[in-house]
Structures are given as C-alpha cells and as structure tokens.
Amino acid sequence: MIETAERAAPGRPSEDRIFVLPNAVVLLDGVTSTRPPTRNGGWYADTLGAELTALLAQPGTLGDLLATAITNITKRHTLIPGDSPACTVAITRWTTNTIDVLVLADSPVIVFTPEPKVIADTRLANLRPITRPLAELTNRKDGYWVAEAVPEAGHQALQATFPRSEVENVIMTTDGVSCGVDDYQLFKDWQSVLDLITTTGPEAVLDQIRTAEEADSSKTRWPRPKTHDDQALARINFTITKNNYDQNPRT
C-alpha cells in the first residue's frame, strides 16, 4: 500500500512532486527561485519526474538512471549548469527481493527494518553558515549536490540497498515535512511519524506541522526563510503482499 499527502505553501503552487509507479516512488522538491513560472523549480521537478518515470523500468543503478535523466533533459531543454532550475530527488524502487533507495539533497528517506534507518543528504546543512555565494558551492565536491544541469550529481547521490524481506515500511519526505522531526522536534522520532500515519493518515502529519508553523508566524521559535514550505510525504507499506502492490499500486 502506498499513501501520499501533498500541500502547497499558501499563496503559490507547490513545487513538490510525487510520482507513483508500479514498483517505485519518486519524490522531488523544486528549488524555489525567481525564474519565470515556465522554467522554475516546479517545472524542473515535473520534467525530471517524467524522465525518471520513463527510465526506472530499465536496468541500472538509481544513480546511473538519475544521471541519464539529467543528461537527457539538459540536452533537450538546453539547460546551463549554474543557471538552471533545480530540485532535490528521493527514489525508492523495489523488486521481489530488494529495495533500492536514492537521496540527493534534503529530501530524506526513512527505511524501517523494522528499526528506522535514515538516509539523509546533509551536505548543504553541513556548510552552514554559508560564507560563499551559493552558486560557487552547487554541484561541487567541496559543496553540495542537487539535480540541475550537471549529470554527475546522479553519481554523487546517496544510495542504499536493503533486502525486501527485512523492510516493513518506507517514508519519503521533502524538507517541508522532515522539519517536523529535524528542526521543530514536534515528533520524538520517525517511528512517531509512522505511528501517526498508521493510525490517522499522512495528512495528520502535515496538519501538525502547519499548526506549529502558524503558532510561530513571526519565525522566532524556529528561524526560517518563510513561514510555510511546500509539503510532500509518501509512505510505502511493504507488509502488503506483492500481488496487492501489482493490483493496487496507489491508495
């Protein structure tokens, strides 16, 4: 069973995207920019998500497939490194025997085996406070990596493989949701998030984060660039049989 929840920050369309395939989930967070709507972070997330959807049925590591997807859309749309829209990437793909996970930039994946294992790309967070222009740090070994117009970013993503028999659940989120654990500490841990999803549904997680942010509209308790961020969350329940996945890939 796959459950998802998405919510835009007030006042503008969401730049977060979730793509659900028969054997994979792709979650992307478009990087907010001042670009025209036709080429902003949401456009890039849509474009990269569509390309990954076409590629994920092919053999190859998730990193190789992501690098290919970035190459394809960079050529197709004449994107320029350092002057391109961008997005974070989280992918979970499974077979009968294995579950592969990829994370690029700040959209973590939590794998319950049954204890939660967090796959999180903290390279940008580790650079704070940032003392150089962000463009000088993007897609560089001494900086951080994000999906943009540099295919090497796919090979720099964090990747992990788990035996499917050991995994009960996977949670994937953008940073508009992971902040509830990492920054606000509204939830004691990721197990608490899974428990809330199981008992009340994924929307309840988004509700609690929104309520907390509204109570801190001055952004003093939790300093942040904006009161609300876009939110996207996916939960994959691997305790459901494979046949149920094939017949009902999304609920």
Steps between C-alpha positions, in 0.01 A plus 500: 500500500624847412360807673590856403422850621589830334435862592618828351626789705227765507495747213669305223495163323703222657837416349507157671411199287426130565501241221363153583601211274411129530837427664636842599424836656678819396478807723643835385521847654544781249746763621319832542637771272399826335488340158190535281235235573581316177853416620484500881567224751155352451557477125832327556345254746223420250750456217746287696221292653359418157845402374567278803159338459602393150844376610434317826373187326845459344788315666768700673575661833282787613801730483572407139135543402482839671818612321345388169177685577690821578705460181189453289307801626810721504553433129131513411440835668850651455552545874817669622685386814479766766213675318237227503200425719559211738336253737579249772447130424386201706432164335389166640487206257430139585508151355389172652830476687647846547416863572727773356503853636656821366515841665641819348480821708259554786213256437571209737383140480436301817514121471344296783679165532306507741720756680512825302809563291523858372658561160555877500726720290632759746772653283323836460409515869861423591614811312304740721574776567560553128774758445529469121244562223277193471577468129864434589396205716238335279594166345859511621690249712577765761136611503176313450315320221150547358323400178559786256701496175799296620450124440778413746253593777329165438822314585553718807159408648482281809389144418411196708357154439299292749364144489127538444430231758647727771307818414154568641449865402667788318426869554613761246466874564600842378653739753161661559416178687836382633528833686235363738759251627834666427431866581174540692522172693121471490549126468735312730635294214407350165326210670258756644434630149432148373267434794299815422475408132386149592233612745377826345643529149776704336298824495518505881878542481464800269229645726720492810788673321272770355342565840843539662618737227188714529562532875850628414404733214769746615761227436668564834473157662616331181693748284435423135476687166121465470214415734388194300671278245342264249438156648516155344501161672478142378471185710557157344373208708691187404298277731241486220556209263660546160174411326325781678768740380459389143123536512480817710824698460355811665232562762 
